[in-house]
């Protein structure tokens, strides 16, 4: 490997002088056992619009919060991790045909390996947090996210009824695909303004749901002070400032997922669907 050889036919990960592989190996990544707990609420469009790059059109003034417990993650040798994603439904207008999906404001995860890959390689806004196992008792579900003992997000849901077979079948149409949008930003090194790289990214996930329930629920944010969480207080504060105007139906779903790194792309450019 030479520093000047940027097109050596390999994909590299830090430390790049050691780690490199054929990019054709970046294919379909199975997650054998995934539990998803989700709630979404309507908020003020003007405040929400200010948090999303102008290349995206907000299709619904809403914030979706999704907790996932991922087990049997094959690229991690069958291990697992937890995540909480905070997203908004959007449409990307600068890639020919409009693309619809979810723009991630932030993805909290509790292991380093998925954070490192998802940030630099796929442009997903991943950061670290403590995410305990979700709690379920008598049809009540509880999720919380914290940093060094300071809880900043709590989600409480109650199961209402199981999904019908027809509802499960509808969720699984088109591979149960969820299109994720992110923004890959790598700053210049040193005291220089601007980006070394700045681009929108497209990263699909396929899902197969086998069971689940409709839920009702609520969300509680706790904004932290700079001294309580210097690296993330601005993220938490921006999301906590979005008012909750109306809750939509929540859910718990169980199934499996496939990360489609083989379809992930930088935008704008032509997207190839299988």
N, C-alpha and C positions, 0 to 999 in steps of 0.2 A: 504493500500500500504506500502511495506517495500522497503528500498533502495536496499537491497540485492536481492529482488525478481524481476528479469528482465524479467521473463516469466509469467506474471500474466494473460495472455490471452487478454489484452487490448492494444490499441494504446493510447499513451499519447502525449500531447502537453503542452509546458510550459504555466502556472505552472503545472508541471506533477503530483504534489501531489493533484491537484484539477481536472484537465481535463483528462478524460480517457473514451474510448468508444470501443465497439466491432469492431474489424477491418473489419468484414464482412459488416459494414455500409459504408466502403470506396469503393463505387461502381462507377456508371456512374453519372457524374456531368453535368447537362444540362446548356448550355448558349443559351438562346432563341433568341438572336439578336446580330450578330457579323458582323462588317464591317472590312475587311482586306485590307490594302494597302501595296503592296510589290514591291520591286525592287532588282535585283541581278546583280552583276558585276564580271567579271573575274579579278583575281589578280595574283601576283607572288607566285608560289607554294612553294618555299623555305621559304619565310617569313611566309606564312600561315601555313606551316607544323610545324614550331616552336611553334605555339600557340595551337596545338591540341595534346592531349595525344597519346603516341605511340601505344596504343591498338586500335586506330582507323586509318583506311586507308582513305585518302582524295580521293573521287571519282571524284571530280571536283574542280579545284582551283578557288573557287568562294566564295563571301560573299553575303548572302541574308539578306536584312533588311525588316522586316515585322512589320507594325503598326497594332494594333487591338483595336477597340473600342468595348468593351464587355458590353452588356446590358442584363437585365433579367437573371442575374447569380443566379441560384436557391439556391446554398449553401450559398450565401450572402443575402438571403431573397429577391431576385429579384433586388438587387442593381447592380452597374456596376463599371468598372474600365478600364483604358487604359494601353497598354503595347507596347513596341518596342523590338523585338528580333533581335539579330545579330547572324547569324548561317552559317555553312558550310556543304555541302553534304558529308557524310562519310559512311563507312562500318565498322561495328564492327566484328572482326574476331575471338574472343575468347569465343564464346558461342555456339559452334557446328556449325549449319548452319549460314552463314554470315547474319547479320542484317543490312539493309540500312535505313538511316534516316538523320536527321539534328542534328549536334552537336552545341549546343548553346554556343557561346562565352560569351554572357551576355544577360540578360532579364531585361530591365528597366520597372518598374511598378510604378503606382502613388497611390497605397493604401497598407497599411501594411498587411492586412489579407492574400491576395494571395501571398505576398512575404514570410511571415513566413511559410505558409504551403508548398509552392513550394520549398523552400530552404532545410530545414531540412528533410522533409518527402519524397520529390521526387528527391532531388539532382539537382534541376535546379538553375543556377547561377543568382538568382534574386537580384536586388538592386533597390533603390528608385531613382526616378527623377520626375521632373515636365513634364507632357505630356498633353498639351492642346488638345482640340477637333480639329480634322483635319478640314481643310478648303477646300471647293469645290465651284468653281465659273467658269462658262463658260467652263466646262470640264477640268479645271485645279485643281489639288489637291496639298495640302501643309501640311507637317507634320514637327514638330520640337520638340526637346527634350532639356531640360535645367536643370540647378541646381542653385537655388537662383539667378535667373536673368541672368545667363551666358549660352547662347545657345551653345551647342557643337555638335549637329547633325541636319541637315536640309535635307528634302527629297522633291523634286518637281517632279510631274508627270503630264502628259497630256493624257486624254482619247483619244484613236484612233478609236476604234469601239467596239460595244457590243460583248460579247461572243455569239457564235451560240448555239442553243439547243444541238447540238452534242458535243460541247466542254464542256458545263455544265454537260452533262451526263457522259463524260469521267472523269471529276474532281470528280464525286460522286461515281465512281467505288471503290469497296472494302471499303465501308463506308467513302470514302473521307479521308482515314486515313493518318495522318502525324505521323511518329515516331520521337519523341524527345529523344536525348541523352544528359545527363548531367554528372557532376562529383561531387559526394557528398563528401565534405571534411570538417571534424571537427577537429580543432587543439587540441593538448593537452593544458591543463590549466596551466598557469604560464610560467616561462622562460625556457621552455623545447622544443627542436626542435621535429619535426615529427607530425604525425597525430594520433588522437584517432580513427578516421575512415576515410578511403579513398577508394572509389569505384565508378565505372561507373554505371550509372543508365539508365533505359529504361522506357519511359512514353509516351504511344500513345494518340493521340487526333483524334476523328472522326469528320467529317464535312459533312454538307449538304448545297451545294451552290445553290442559286436560281436565281442569276443574277450577272452581273459584266461586266467589260470592259478590253480589252487589253490597255496597256498604254506604253508610253515612259517616261523616266525620268532621273534624276541625283541625286547625293548625295553630300553633302558638310559637312566635318568634321572640327571642330575647336578644336585643342588640347589645353587643359588647363594647367596652371602652378600648381605646388603643392600647393601653397598658395591659389589658386582659387578653388580648389576642392581636398583637401588632401586625401580623401578616394577613389576617382575614377579617378584621373588624369592618373594613369598608365593604367587603362582599356581603357580609351578614347584614350590615346596616342598610345597604341599598335594597336588598330583598325584603327585609323587615319593614321598610317604609312603604311598601306597596299595600294599599288598603284592601281588605277582604270585603267585597261587596255582595257576593253570593257564592255559596258552595254548590258544586255539582256532585253527582253521585260518585262515590269512591269505589274501590274494589280491592279484593285479594285474588290473585291468580297463581296457579301452579302449573309448571310445565318445564320446557327446556328451550334453550336459545342457541343461535349460531351467530357469532360475530362475523360479518361479511367483509373482512379486510380485503378480500379479492375484488370487491366492488368499490372500496373507499377511493376517493379522488379529491384533488384540489379543485376549487371552483374559481372562476367560471370555466367550464369546458363541457364537452359532450359526455353525458352519463350513459353507460351501457347497462341495460336491464336484462336479466336472464329470464 
